[in-house]
Every structure is written in C-alpha cells, then in structure tokens.
Amino acid sequence: MATKFHHINLCSTDIPGLAQFYQNVLELDETFYGSQGSDRKQITNQGYGGHVTFLTDGNTEMHLATRDLTVAFKTKQAINPLDRGHIAFRTDDIEGVKRRLTERGIPFSDFGTWAIEGWQQIFFYDPDGNIVEVQQVEDAKV
C-alpha cells in the first residue's frame, strides 16, 4: 500500500483574498481540481457546495475552501473537514487504511465520494485533534 502526502486544506471566509496571498507571496499556481484530477468535477449537492481554489507548487497542493460549520450535520458525519481545515494523503488502498484504523481503534468518518467525482475520502483525528484525510482516486496511481 502506497500513501503519499497530497495537500493541506485551509478554510476561510475570503477564498479569493487567501488565494491571492499565496499566489503573490509564494508564487503558487492555480490548478483545476487538483493536478491529478483536472477532468473531475466538484460535487455540490452532497453537503458542501462552497468555493474551493486549488493551488500547487508543481508537486504538492493547497486547497482553499470556504469555511462551512454545518458540513458534519448535513453529511451526518462526526467530523467536519471544512471547519478549520485538514491535511491529506493519497493512497492506492483506502480499504487497507480503513482496516488499519479499525485494528487500532481509531474511529473515522467515511464520506465516500462526496466532494470531487472519483475521490473516495475518509477523515479521522490525530492524537492532538488535527483532522487527517486519506483519499483514493478511482483509476489513478498515488
């Protein structure tokens, strides 16, 4: 099973201003729905329809998403990945990651495919309460 760092997600009420900051200060480029998912569309009818801007340095991504404090309620999940943000990893075996979490007694929220077409996503907390995403993209290598 391969798992690699994929992106960090920051939430804000001013996505254009935040994007401009990172583009101007760190010279990040905007990419369309992630460098490995340009043909995929954002899903907006499953609990989150906020604006997301994807930035990249050419390898790693930064996702800037409109803060939405109601996502957990709307999706009936315990974790809200769009409150303060999260870090994300991409895997080629999400079922293996789920088994590992279950074996270690770590609860997770299985969002399935809900934000971007073809991106299966789970979220859990690290020991300090930071939200961690692990995702697998259909028909894509890590």
Secondary structure, 3 states (H helix, E strand, C coil): CCEEEEEEEEEECCHHHHHHHHHHHHCCEEECCCCCCCCCCECCCCCCCCCEEEEECCCCEEEEEECCCCHHHHHCCCCCCCCCEEEEEEECCHHHHHHHHHHCCCCCEEEEECCECCEEEEEEECCCCCEEEEEEECCCCC
